[in-house]
Amino acid sequence: MTTDAGGYRTASPDLASYRQRRERELSSLYATARSLTALGETDVVLDSIVRAAHELIGTDFTYLSLLGPDGELTLKASEGTISSTFADARVPSGTGVGGRVIATGAPAWVSNYLATRDVPHDRSFDDLVLPEGMVALLGVPLLVGDEVVGVLFAADRTERPFENDEVALLSAFADHAAVALNNARLYDETRSALKELQSAYETIERQVAVMERAQAVHESLTHVVLKGGGAAEIAQLLVDHLQGTVTVFDRTGAVIAAGSPDGAPEPAVQRSSPDAVEQARQSGRWATTTDSTGVWRTAATVQAGDSHLGALLLTRSHEPAPVDIRTLERAAQIMGLLILKETAVAQAEERVSGELLTELLVSSPPVGPTQRARAQARGIDVATLDVLVVAASATRSPAEVSRRLHQLSGDWGGLAGEHLGRATMLAHATDVAEVAESLHARLRRDLGTPVRVVAERVVDQGWGRAFELASRCCGLMQTLGVTDQGTTAGRYSMFALVFDPERSEELDALLRDTVEPLAAHDALRSTQLVATLTAYFHHAGNLSRTARTLHIHLNTLHKRLHRVEALLGAGWRSPDRALHLQLALRLHELRGQSLTG
């Protein structure tokens, strides 16, 4: 079993079925959230919330408890329970997982409830847990405004942790459930007021109209997402309903969409002071500010659990009404679900692309039919993948570089991922150097940091050999002090004896006839013949400068060079042998650096 990006456990790694299932699950969440917005009896809404949450999260059983005036949590609805006595479950104030959720206003979970000592226990509740068989327990708050009105629980009868995506998904649903529950409570209060206070009919009618308007906006927002819309469509819908300019920010504060009424100026890209967006992020909800010009700005943060995903900003010339703020908050919740969906799909595509890339790199030609079919399903012809690219950065992780390579791979009909700690891409191109230079420029711009890019031509589907050459060349560039370049392995062909594993015997032979006698003497006698000869060639044979560099007397230098002549022969200073020896010394140095690096 594996756990997908949304927190569900699944046994099928197949991309098509995985994506279909994720689409069904998220569509179910949107549809369920939409249905919960309908006004109805509180008890009916509670049962609907628990039933929908149980189907969505997939745990053994689910239940919902509301907070009483005495701080005690009382079970109001459940799904999947087997013990009749569990329906009477009550948790006193300050105890259990529910107590922690109420105290912090944040999700909490334990992998084994009875065994944990991280939360205070209540004996009466523990006695109900045993016949129910509850082990793992997750609780998320139901928030109305800043007030925790209850806790939605998901439980399993086996011990296990809850993944961040599961917590985020149930938290996102709980936000919708809290809205629905609050609507139901308001609706009940409205009906009671109609019966008890006929004189307040006009006020109540306005309240109902406000709720119906908010419900209509929420349904419209949900419809946009279900039809495949994005941030731009949500922004324009808010513009139509709220009559102001709307700006959508991502988690980094960058503008990803904006809209304004007809005839109004376009929304400003820069956030003004005081910054409502930052205030909303700090509060975890919303914030409203105004300036000396009379412009009002209201921001709602886009959250999924404890994760900040962005913000919505409404700007207009008059103060927003409470219903406007609730509408903006609901839109932020919808944006959170949309971002979770897009993130899950992107992560699935990156994972499958990386898995297929690894299979191609470690397999021997010819490519199997299964791998070929998987590539074709992604619109990739394996037979055309004739260029391998490796990229690395001293300031960015391989995962970050791989993620950007994956986004760029479609331009070359290829696929990308991380292999053996290297960001790697297989592509199709006629000009290998052009691929390296183009990718270097785009990665350099997108990552905002120096990056090394090496491209190598693939011969006879030998992707593994091409990867080893490009990867070793990329490491050699770092050794040589090259930190920011797009190139081919061929441009470093003079150092191929170092980074080409198939030429290691040639390198061994070269070093054996040149540097190794000196290195062996150094190791045995604790001398510095290799360093002395390196400095000698560096100063073009100038004895005085060489001695100064080594901090030794000139006589000592003469003795060392006589020892070199004794080991290498009298003709080592001749032009041909000296050039040969200089190259061997440099390759010896690079091999040592690559082995230690």
C-alpha positions as CSV (number, residue, x, y, z in Angstrom):
1,M,0.0,0.0,0.0
2,T,1.1,3.6,-0.7
3,T,-0.2,7.0,0.4
4,D,-1.0,9.5,-2.3
5,A,-0.6,13.3,-2.2
6,G,-4.1,13.7,-0.8
7,G,-3.6,11.3,2.0
8,Y,-5.5,8.3,0.6
9,R,-4.1,4.8,0.7
10,T,-4.0,3.1,-2.6
11,A,-2.5,-0.1,-4.1
12,S,-2.4,1.0,-7.7
13,P,0.6,3.1,-9.0
14,D,-1.0,3.4,-12.4
15,L,-1.1,7.1,-13.4
16,A,-4.4,7.0,-15.3
17,S,-6.3,5.2,-12.6
18,Y,-4.6,7.3,-9.9
19,R,-5.5,10.5,-11.5
20,Q,-9.1,9.4,-12.2
21,R,-9.5,8.4,-8.6
22,R,-8.1,11.7,-7.4
23,E,-10.4,13.6,-9.7
24,R,-13.4,11.6,-8.4
25,E,-12.4,12.1,-4.8
26,L,-11.9,15.8,-5.2
27,S,-15.0,16.2,-7.3
28,S,-16.9,14.4,-4.6
29,L,-15.5,16.8,-2.1
30,Y,-16.7,19.8,-4.2
31,A,-20.1,18.3,-4.8
32,T,-20.5,17.4,-1.1
33,A,-19.4,20.9,-0.1
34,R,-22.0,22.3,-2.5
35,S,-24.8,20.1,-1.1
36,L,-23.9,21.1,2.5
37,T,-24.6,24.7,1.7
38,A,-28.3,24.1,1.4
39,L,-30.3,25.3,4.3
40,G,-31.8,22.5,6.5
41,E,-32.4,21.2,10.0
42,T,-29.3,21.2,12.2
43,D,-29.6,17.5,12.9
44,V,-29.9,16.7,9.2
45,V,-26.9,18.8,8.5
46,L,-24.9,17.1,11.3
47,D,-25.7,13.6,9.9
48,S,-24.8,14.7,6.4
49,I,-21.5,16.2,7.5
50,V,-20.4,12.9,9.2
51,R,-21.7,10.7,6.4
52,A,-19.8,12.8,3.8
53,A,-16.6,13.0,5.9
54,H,-16.7,9.2,6.4
55,E,-16.9,8.6,2.7
56,L,-14.3,11.2,1.9
57,I,-11.5,10.3,4.4
58,G,-11.9,6.5,4.3
59,T,-11.3,5.7,7.9
60,D,-13.1,3.0,9.9
61,F,-15.5,5.4,11.5
62,T,-16.2,9.1,11.8
63,Y,-18.1,11.1,14.4
64,L,-18.9,14.7,15.3
65,S,-19.1,16.3,18.7
66,L,-20.3,19.7,19.6
67,L,-19.0,21.9,22.4
68,G,-21.5,22.6,25.2
69,P,-21.5,25.7,27.5
70,D,-19.7,23.7,30.2
71,G,-16.8,23.0,27.8
72,E,-17.9,19.3,27.4
73,L,-17.9,17.7,24.0
74,T,-21.1,15.7,23.3
75,L,-21.3,13.3,20.3
76,K,-24.1,14.4,17.9
77,A,-23.6,12.2,14.9
78,S,-21.5,9.2,13.8
79,E,-20.9,6.8,10.9
80,G,-19.3,3.4,10.9
81,T,-19.5,2.8,14.7
82,I,-20.4,-0.7,16.0
83,S,-21.0,-0.1,19.7
84,S,-24.4,1.3,20.7
85,T,-22.9,2.8,23.9
86,F,-20.5,4.9,21.9
87,A,-23.4,7.2,20.8
88,D,-23.5,8.4,24.5
89,A,-19.8,9.5,24.3
90,R,-19.0,12.7,26.3
91,V,-15.5,14.2,26.8
92,P,-15.1,16.5,29.7
93,S,-13.4,19.9,29.2
94,G,-9.6,19.7,28.7
95,T,-9.3,16.0,28.1
96,G,-8.6,13.8,25.1
97,V,-7.7,14.7,21.6
98,G,-10.9,16.9,21.4
99,G,-9.7,18.9,24.4
100,R,-6.4,19.6,22.6
101,V,-8.2,20.7,19.4
102,I,-10.5,23.1,21.4
103,A,-7.6,24.5,23.3
104,T,-5.4,25.2,20.3
105,G,-8.0,25.6,17.5
106,A,-5.8,23.4,15.4
107,P,-5.9,19.7,14.2
108,A,-4.5,17.0,16.5
109,W,-4.0,13.3,16.2
110,V,-2.6,10.2,18.0
111,S,-1.7,6.9,16.5
112,N,-2.8,4.9,19.6
113,Y,-5.3,6.7,21.8
114,L,-5.3,4.4,24.8
115,A,-1.5,4.0,24.8
116,T,-0.7,7.7,24.4
117,R,0.1,9.9,27.4
118,D,0.3,13.1,25.5
119,V,-3.3,14.0,26.2
120,P,-5.2,13.8,29.5
121,H,-7.6,10.8,29.6
122,D,-11.1,10.5,31.0
123,R,-12.0,7.0,32.3
124,S,-15.6,7.1,31.2
125,F,-14.6,7.9,27.6
126,D,-11.8,5.3,27.7
127,D,-14.4,2.7,28.8
128,L,-16.4,3.4,25.6
129,V,-13.3,3.3,23.4
130,L,-12.5,-0.4,24.3
131,P,-15.7,-2.0,22.8
132,E,-15.6,0.3,19.8
133,G,-12.0,-0.8,19.1
134,M,-10.8,2.8,18.4
135,V,-7.0,3.1,18.1
136,A,-5.8,5.9,15.8
137,L,-7.7,9.2,16.1
138,L,-7.6,12.5,14.2
139,G,-9.6,15.6,15.3
140,V,-10.1,18.9,13.4
141,P,-11.9,22.0,14.6
142,L,-15.2,23.3,13.4
143,L,-14.7,27.0,13.4
144,V,-17.4,29.7,13.2
145,G,-15.6,32.9,13.1
146,D,-12.8,32.6,15.7
147,E,-14.9,30.2,17.9
148,V,-14.5,26.4,18.0
149,V,-18.0,25.1,18.1
150,G,-17.2,21.4,17.8
151,V,-14.7,18.8,16.6
152,L,-14.9,16.4,13.6
153,F,-13.2,13.1,14.3
154,A,-11.8,10.4,12.0
155,A,-10.7,7.1,13.6
156,D,-9.2,3.7,12.7
157,R,-9.2,0.5,14.6
158,T,-5.6,-0.1,13.8
159,E,-2.5,1.9,14.9
160,R,-1.2,4.3,12.3
161,P,-0.1,7.9,11.9
162,F,-2.1,10.5,10.0
163,E,-0.3,12.1,7.0
164,N,-0.2,15.9,6.5
165,D,-2.3,15.6,3.4
166,E,-5.0,13.6,5.3
167,V,-5.1,16.3,8.0
168,A,-5.2,19.1,5.3
169,L,-8.0,17.4,3.4
170,L,-10.2,16.8,6.5
171,S,-9.5,20.3,7.7
172,A,-10.5,21.7,4.3
173,F,-13.8,19.7,4.5
174,A,-14.3,20.8,8.1
175,D,-14.2,24.4,7.0
176,H,-17.1,23.7,4.6
177,A,-18.9,21.7,7.2
178,A,-18.6,24.6,9.7
179,V,-20.1,26.9,7.1
180,A,-23.0,24.5,6.6
181,L,-23.5,24.0,10.3
182,N,-23.5,27.7,10.9
183,N,-26.0,28.2,8.1
184,A,-28.2,25.5,9.6
185,R,-28.0,27.1,13.0
186,L,-28.8,30.5,11.6
187,Y,-31.7,29.0,9.7
188,D,-33.1,27.4,12.8
189,E,-32.7,30.7,14.7
190,T,-34.5,32.5,11.9
191,R,-37.4,30.1,11.9
192,S,-37.7,30.4,15.7
193,A,-37.5,34.2,15.5
194,L,-40.3,34.2,12.9
195,K,-42.5,32.2,15.3
196,E,-41.6,34.2,18.4
197,L,-41.1,37.7,17.1
198,Q,-43.4,38.5,14.2
199,S,-42.4,42.1,14.7
200,A,-38.9,41.3,13.6
201,Y,-40.1,39.9,10.3
202,E,-38.4,42.4,8.0
203,T,-35.0,42.0,9.8
204,I,-35.2,38.3,9.6
205,E,-36.1,38.4,5.9
206,R,-33.0,40.5,5.2
207,Q,-30.9,37.9,7.1
208,V,-32.4,35.1,5.0
209,A,-31.7,37.1,1.8
210,V,-28.1,37.6,2.9
211,M,-27.6,33.9,3.5
212,E,-29.2,33.0,0.3
213,R,-27.0,35.4,-1.5
214,A,-23.9,33.9,0.2
215,Q,-25.2,30.4,-0.7
216,A,-25.7,31.4,-4.3
217,V,-22.1,32.8,-4.5
218,H,-20.7,29.7,-2.8
219,E,-22.5,27.4,-5.3
220,S,-21.3,29.6,-8.2
221,L,-17.7,29.3,-6.9
222,T,-18.0,25.5,-6.6
223,H,-19.5,25.3,-10.1
224,V,-16.5,27.2,-11.5
225,V,-14.1,24.6,-10.0
226,L,-16.2,21.6,-11.0
227,K,-16.1,22.9,-14.6
228,G,-12.3,23.1,-14.6
229,G,-12.0,26.8,-13.9
230,G,-9.1,28.5,-12.1
231,A,-8.0,31.5,-10.2
232,A,-8.9,34.0,-12.9
233,E,-12.5,32.7,-13.1
234,I,-12.9,32.9,-9.3
235,A,-11.5,36.4,-9.3
236,Q,-14.0,37.5,-12.0
237,L,-16.9,35.9,-10.2
238,L,-16.1,37.8,-7.0
239,V,-15.8,41.0,-9.0
240,D,-19.3,40.5,-10.4
241,H,-20.8,39.8,-6.9
242,L,-18.8,42.2,-4.7
243,Q,-18.3,45.1,-7.2
244,G,-14.7,45.8,-6.5
245,T,-11.3,44.8,-7.8
246,V,-10.0,41.4,-6.8
247,T,-6.4,40.2,-6.7
248,V,-5.3,36.6,-6.1
249,F,-1.9,36.0,-4.6
250,D,0.0,32.7,-4.4
251,R,1.9,31.5,-1.3
252,T,5.0,33.6,-2.2
253,G,3.0,36.8,-2.5
254,A,3.1,36.8,-6.3
255,V,0.0,37.9,-8.3
256,I,-1.5,34.9,-10.2
257,A,-4.9,36.4,-11.2
258,A,-6.8,39.8,-11.0
259,G,-10.1,41.3,-12.1
260,S,-11.9,44.6,-11.9
261,P,-15.4,45.9,-12.8
262,D,-16.0,47.4,-16.2
263,G,-14.4,50.9,-16.4
264,A,-12.5,50.5,-13.2
265,P,-8.7,50.6,-13.1
266,E,-6.8,47.3,-13.1
267,P,-5.8,46.0,-9.6
268,A,-2.4,47.1,-8.5
269,V,0.3,44.4,-8.5
270,Q,2.0,45.9,-5.4
271,R,0.3,45.5,-2.0
272,S,-0.2,48.8,-0.3
273,S,0.3,49.8,3.4
274,P,-1.3,48.9,5.7
275,D,-1.0,45.4,4.3
276,A,-4.3,43.6,4.7
277,V,-2.9,40.4,3.1
278,E,-0.1,40.1,5.7
279,Q,-2.6,40.8,8.5
280,A,-4.9,38.1,7.2
281,R,-2.1,35.6,6.9
282,Q,-1.0,36.3,10.5
283,S,-4.6,35.9,11.8
284,G,-5.2,32.8,9.7
285,R,-8.6,34.2,8.6
286,W,-9.3,37.7,7.2
287,A,-8.4,41.4,7.8
288,T,-9.7,44.7,6.6
289,T,-7.8,48.0,6.3
290,T,-8.5,51.5,5.0
291,D,-6.2,54.4,4.1
292,S,-6.4,58.2,4.0
293,T,-7.9,58.1,0.5
294,G,-10.9,56.2,1.7
295,V,-10.0,52.9,-0.1
296,W,-11.0,49.7,1.8
297,R,-9.0,46.5,1.4
298,T,-10.2,43.2,2.7
299,A,-8.1,40.1,2.5
300,A,-8.9,36.4,3.2
301,T,-6.0,33.9,3.6
302,V,-6.1,30.7,1.6
303,Q,-5.4,27.9,4.0
304,A,-5.4,24.1,4.1
305,G,-4.9,23.0,7.6
306,D,-1.9,24.9,8.9
307,S,-0.5,25.4,5.4
308,H,-0.6,29.0,3.9
309,L,-1.4,28.7,0.2
310,G,-2.1,32.3,-0.8
311,A,-4.7,35.1,-0.3
312,L,-7.6,36.9,-2.0
313,L,-7.7,40.7,-1.8
314,L,-10.9,42.8,-2.4
315,T,-10.4,46.6,-3.0
316,R,-13.2,49.1,-3.2
317,S,-14.3,52.6,-2.1
318,H,-16.8,51.6,0.6
319,E,-16.6,49.4,3.7
320,P,-17.4,45.7,3.2
321,A,-20.4,44.2,4.8
322,P,-20.2,41.1,6.9
323,V,-21.7,39.1,4.1
324,D,-19.0,40.4,1.7
325,I,-16.3,39.2,4.1
326,R,-18.0,35.7,4.4
327,T,-18.2,35.5,0.7
328,L,-14.5,36.3,0.4
329,E,-13.7,33.7,3.0
330,R,-15.7,31.1,1.2
331,A,-13.9,31.9,-2.0
332,A,-10.6,31.4,-0.2
333,Q,-11.8,28.0,0.9
334,I,-12.6,27.1,-2.7
335,M,-9.2,28.3,-3.8
336,G,-7.6,26.1,-1.2
337,L,-9.4,23.1,-2.6
338,L,-8.4,24.0,-6.1
339,I,-4.8,24.4,-5.1
340,L,-4.8,21.1,-3.3
341,K,-6.2,19.4,-6.4
342,E,-3.7,21.0,-8.8
343,T,-0.8,20.2,-6.4
344,A,-1.9,16.5,-6.1
345,V,-2.1,16.1,-9.9
346,A,1.3,17.8,-10.4
347,Q,2.9,15.7,-7.7
348,A,1.5,12.5,-9.3
349,E,2.8,13.5,-12.7
350,E,6.2,14.3,-11.3
351,R,6.4,11.0,-9.4
352,V,5.4,8.9,-12.4
353,S,7.7,10.8,-14.7
354,G,10.6,10.2,-12.3
355,E,9.8,6.5,-11.9
356,L,9.7,6.0,-15.7
357,L,13.0,8.0,-16.1
358,T,14.7,5.8,-13.5
359,E,13.5,2.6,-15.2
360,L,14.9,3.8,-18.6
361,L,18.3,4.7,-17.1
362,V,18.8,1.4,-15.2
363,S,17.4,-0.9,-17.9
364,S,19.3,-2.4,-20.8
365,P,18.1,-1.9,-24.4
366,P,15.7,-2.7,-26.0
367,V,12.9,-0.9,-24.1
368,G,10.2,-3.2,-22.9
369,P,6.6,-3.0,-24.1
370,T,5.3,-1.9,-20.7
371,Q,7.7,1.0,-20.5
372,R,7.0,2.0,-24.0
373,A,3.2,1.9,-23.4
374,R,3.6,4.0,-20.2
375,A,5.7,6.6,-22.1
376,Q,3.1,6.7,-25.0
377,A,0.4,7.3,-22.4
378,R,2.2,10.5,-21.5
379,G,2.7,11.5,-25.2
380,I,6.3,10.5,-25.3
381,D,8.0,8.3,-27.9
382,V,10.9,6.5,-26.2
383,A,12.7,5.9,-29.5
384,T,13.2,9.7,-29.9
385,L,14.8,10.3,-26.5
386,D,18.3,10.9,-27.8
387,V,19.7,13.6,-25.4
388,L,20.3,13.3,-21.7
389,V,20.7,16.4,-19.5
390,V,22.0,16.6,-15.9
391,A,21.6,19.9,-13.9
392,A,22.9,20.9,-10.5
393,S,23.1,24.0,-8.3
394,A,25.2,24.7,-5.3
395,T,22.3,26.6,-3.7
396,R,19.2,24.6,-4.8
397,S,18.4,21.0,-3.9
398,P,18.2,18.3,-6.6
399,A,14.4,18.1,-5.9
400,E,13.9,21.8,-6.7
401,V,16.0,21.6,-9.9
402,S,14.2,18.4,-10.9
403,R,10.8,20.0,-10.3
404,R,11.7,22.8,-12.7
405,L,13.2,20.4,-15.2
406,H,9.9,18.5,-15.2
407,Q,8.0,21.7,-16.0
408,L,10.3,22.3,-19.0
409,S,10.6,18.7,-20.3
410,G,7.4,19.0,-22.4
411,D,9.2,21.5,-24.7
412,W,11.5,18.8,-25.8
413,G,9.0,15.9,-25.8
414,G,10.8,14.3,-22.8
415,L,10.5,13.5,-19.1
416,A,12.5,14.5,-16.0
417,G,13.1,13.5,-12.4
418,E,15.7,12.9,-9.8
419,H,18.1,10.0,-10.3
420,L,20.9,9.1,-8.0
421,G,20.8,12.6,-6.5
422,R,21.0,14.3,-9.8
423,A,18.2,16.4,-11.5
424,T,17.9,14.6,-14.9
425,M,16.0,15.0,-18.1
426,L,15.6,12.8,-21.2
427,A,14.8,14.8,-24.3
428,H,14.7,14.8,-28.1
429,A,16.8,17.4,-30.0
430,T,19.1,17.6,-33.0
431,D,21.5,20.1,-31.4
432,V,22.8,18.9,-28.0
433,A,24.7,22.2,-27.3
434,E,21.5,24.2,-28.0
435,V,19.6,22.1,-25.5
436,A,22.3,22.7,-22.8
437,E,22.5,26.4,-23.4
438,S,18.7,26.9,-23.6
439,L,18.0,24.9,-20.4
440,H,20.8,26.7,-18.6
441,A,19.3,30.1,-19.4
442,R,15.8,29.1,-18.4
443,L,16.9,27.4,-15.2
444,R,19.2,30.3,-14.3
445,R,16.3,32.7,-14.7
446,D,13.6,30.6,-12.9
447,L,15.8,29.4,-10.0
448,G,17.5,32.8,-9.7
449,T,20.8,31.1,-8.9
450,P,23.9,29.8,-10.8
451,V,23.4,26.3,-12.3
452,R,25.5,23.7,-14.1
453,V,23.9,22.0,-17.0
454,V,25.5,19.2,-19.0
455,A,24.0,17.5,-22.1
456,E,25.1,14.3,-23.7
457,R,24.0,12.5,-26.8
458,V,22.4,9.1,-26.3
459,V,23.7,6.4,-28.5
460,D,21.6,3.2,-29.2
461,Q,19.3,4.0,-26.2
462,G,22.3,3.8,-23.8
463,W,20.7,6.2,-21.4
464,G,22.5,4.8,-18.4
465,R,26.0,5.4,-20.0
466,A,25.0,8.9,-21.1
467,F,23.8,9.7,-17.5
468,E,27.1,8.5,-16.0
469,L,29.1,10.6,-18.5
470,A,27.0,13.7,-18.0
471,S,26.8,13.3,-14.2
472,R,30.6,12.8,-13.8
473,C,31.2,15.8,-16.1
474,C,28.9,17.9,-14.0
475,G,30.9,16.9,-10.9
476,L,34.1,17.7,-12.7
477,M,32.9,21.2,-13.6
478,Q,32.4,21.8,-9.9
479,T,35.9,20.6,-9.2
480,L,37.3,22.9,-11.8
481,G,35.4,25.8,-10.2
482,V,32.8,26.1,-13.0
483,T,29.5,27.0,-11.2
484,D,27.3,28.5,-13.9
485,Q,27.4,27.1,-17.4
486,G,25.4,25.1,-20.0
487,T,27.6,22.8,-22.0
488,T,28.1,19.3,-23.4
489,A,30.3,16.6,-22.1
490,G,32.3,16.8,-25.3
491,R,33.6,20.2,-24.4
492,Y,35.4,18.7,-21.5
493,S,36.8,15.8,-23.6
494,M,40.3,16.6,-22.6
495,F,39.3,15.5,-19.1
496,A,37.4,12.4,-20.4
497,L,39.9,10.1,-18.8
498,V,38.6,11.3,-15.4
499,F,34.8,11.3,-15.9
500,D,34.5,8.4,-18.5
501,P,34.4,5.1,-16.6
502,E,35.1,3.1,-19.7
503,R,38.5,4.9,-20.1
504,S,39.6,4.3,-16.5
505,E,42.3,1.8,-17.7
506,E,43.8,4.5,-20.0
507,L,44.0,6.8,-17.1
508,D,45.5,4.2,-14.9
509,A,48.2,3.5,-17.5
510,L,49.0,7.2,-18.0
511,L,49.4,7.7,-14.2
512,R,51.3,4.5,-13.7
513,D,54.0,5.7,-16.2
514,T,54.2,9.2,-14.9
515,V,52.8,10.4,-11.5
516,E,52.5,7.1,-9.6
517,P,56.3,6.6,-9.0
518,L,56.4,10.0,-7.5
519,A,53.2,9.5,-5.4
520,A,54.5,6.2,-4.1
521,H,57.8,7.8,-3.1
522,D,55.9,10.5,-1.3
523,A,53.8,8.0,0.6
524,L,56.8,5.9,1.6
525,R,59.3,8.6,2.4
526,S,56.9,11.5,3.4
527,T,58.4,13.7,0.7
528,Q,56.6,16.2,-1.6
529,L,57.8,15.3,-5.1
530,V,54.3,15.5,-6.7
531,A,53.6,19.0,-5.2
532,T,57.1,20.1,-6.1
533,L,56.8,19.1,-9.7
534,T,53.3,20.7,-9.9
535,A,54.7,24.0,-8.7
536,Y,57.7,23.7,-11.0
537,F,55.5,23.4,-14.1
538,H,53.1,26.1,-12.8
539,H,56.0,28.6,-12.8
540,A,57.3,27.4,-16.2
541,G,60.4,25.9,-14.8
542,N,61.5,29.0,-12.9
543,L,63.5,27.6,-9.9
544,S,63.5,30.8,-7.8
545,R,59.7,31.3,-8.0
546,T,59.1,27.6,-7.4
547,A,61.2,27.6,-4.3
548,R,59.4,30.7,-2.9
549,T,56.0,29.1,-3.5
550,L,57.0,26.0,-1.7
551,H,58.8,27.9,1.1
552,I,62.0,25.9,0.7
553,H,65.7,26.7,0.0
554,L,66.9,26.5,-3.6
555,N,69.3,23.7,-2.7
556,T,66.3,21.7,-1.4
557,L,64.5,22.2,-4.6
558,H,67.5,21.0,-6.6
559,K,67.7,17.8,-4.5
560,R,64.0,17.2,-5.0
561,L,64.3,17.6,-8.8
562,H,67.3,15.2,-8.9
563,R,65.1,12.7,-7.1
564,V,62.4,13.2,-9.7
565,E,65.0,12.6,-12.4
566,A,66.1,9.4,-10.7
567,L,62.6,8.1,-10.6
568,L,61.4,9.3,-14.1
569,G,64.6,9.2,-16.1
570,A,66.9,11.9,-17.4
571,G,64.6,13.0,-20.3
572,W,61.6,14.1,-18.2
573,R,62.3,17.9,-19.0
574,S,62.1,17.4,-22.8
575,P,59.1,19.2,-24.3
576,D,57.1,16.1,-25.2
577,R,57.6,14.3,-21.9
578,A,57.1,17.6,-19.9
579,L,53.8,18.2,-21.6
580,H,52.8,14.6,-21.0
581,L,53.8,14.9,-17.4
582,Q,51.9,18.2,-16.8
583,L,48.7,16.6,-18.1
584,A,49.2,13.6,-15.9
585,L,49.7,15.8,-12.9
586,R,46.4,17.7,-13.6
587,L,44.4,14.5,-14.1
588,H,45.9,13.0,-10.9
589,E,44.8,16.1,-9.0
590,L,41.3,16.0,-10.6
591,R,40.9,12.2,-9.9
592,G,41.8,12.8,-6.2
593,Q,39.3,15.7,-5.9
594,S,36.5,13.7,-7.5
595,L,37.1,10.8,-5.2
596,T,37.0,12.9,-2.1
597,G,34.2,15.1,-3.4
